[in-house]
Amino acid sequence: MFSISPIRYRSPDDAGGAPAATTATPAPAAPAQHAPKPADFADALIKALEDRTQRAEKGVLKSMAEQYGMTEAEAAAVLDKHKAEKAKALPEDAQKQIDAAKAEVQRMKIETALAKEGAALGLVDPDAAMLLMQKDAVKVNDKGEVTGLKEALEALQKSKPYLFGRPAAMAQKVGGVSPAGLTPVEEAFYRKNPNIKPK
């Protein structure tokens, strides 16, 4: 059987030394760091982000250049060109306003040309024609000329003939010339009044 002898604690006096101090001396405190100024912190943060972005950009540039069989210099030239074009671009809101103004001018040009071309074809309702004809077919080119309108109107005339009256009569009326053909009402009037001749 095992016997357990009691544990005897030795005091500093047993070793003949000086009594141990009851309290430990604290280690010298680290100098307190002051919180950075918000502007300094922001500058440091932005610089760190820019550095990381540049490193990431270089890595992506190298990888993409290898994938597309380009040198890093060629890929960098493409990137620089794109960045320069983007820097020249107008803000998105301003570009939207310019695009809307251009679209409105083009719409007005098409409407004007539609009224003239439609009159020659006997178009009765230009507003309806504007809504119903194929928009992709009618364009305003760089010179400001309306193209594809005649073809679009002719296609509309085939698909929606009720929008068109008698082409010859309408064209002559628009031009201020007496109509060669008569409307059904005019024909009925002249039948009842044979003594009156159409001018």
NORSUL-V156454 format. One record per residue. N is the residue number from 1. NEAR is the number of other ideal C-beta (glycine too) atoms within 12 Angstrom. Layout:
n->{N,N}
near->{NEAR,NEAR}
This chain:
n->{1,2,3,4,5,6,7,8,9,10,11,12,13,14,15,16,17,18,19,20,21,22,23,24,25,26,27,28,29,30,31,32,33,34,35,36,37,38,39,40,41,42,43,44,45,46,47,48,49,50,51,52,53,54,55,56,57,58,59,60,61,62,63,64,65,66,67,68,69,70,71,72,73,74,75,76,77,78,79,80,81,82,83,84,85,86,87,88,89,90,91,92,93,94,95,96,97,98,99,100,101,102,103,104,105,106,107,108,109,110,111,112,113,114,115,116,117,118,119,120,121,122,123,124,125,126,127,128,129,130,131,132,133,134,135,136,137,138,139,140,141,142,143,144,145,146,147,148,149,150,151,152,153,154,155,156,157,158,159,160,161,162,163,164,165,166,167,168,169,170,171,172,173,174,175,176,177,178,179,180,181,182,183,184,185,186,187,188,189,190,191,192,193,194,195,196,197,198,199}
near->{3,4,5,6,6,6,6,7,9,11,12,13,11,11,11,9,11,9,11,13,9,7,6,7,7,7,6,6,7,7,6,6,7,8,8,12,10,10,10,13,14,13,14,15,15,14,14,14,14,14,14,14,15,14,14,14,20,18,15,18,26,21,15,20,21,15,11,14,9,18,15,20,13,18,24,20,16,19,22,16,14,14,14,12,12,13,11,11,13,14,12,11,10,12,14,13,14,16,15,14,14,17,17,15,17,24,21,18,24,34,24,21,31,33,25,21,34,36,29,27,35,31,37,25,22,29,15,18,35,27,17,25,35,20,19,11,19,30,23,24,14,9,9,16,16,28,21,24,35,22,20,31,38,25,22,35,26,15,16,22,18,16,28,30,27,24,26,22,27,28,24,22,23,22,15,9,13,15,24,17,19,22,19,13,10,22,17,11,16,18,14,11,12,10,8,11,11,18,11}
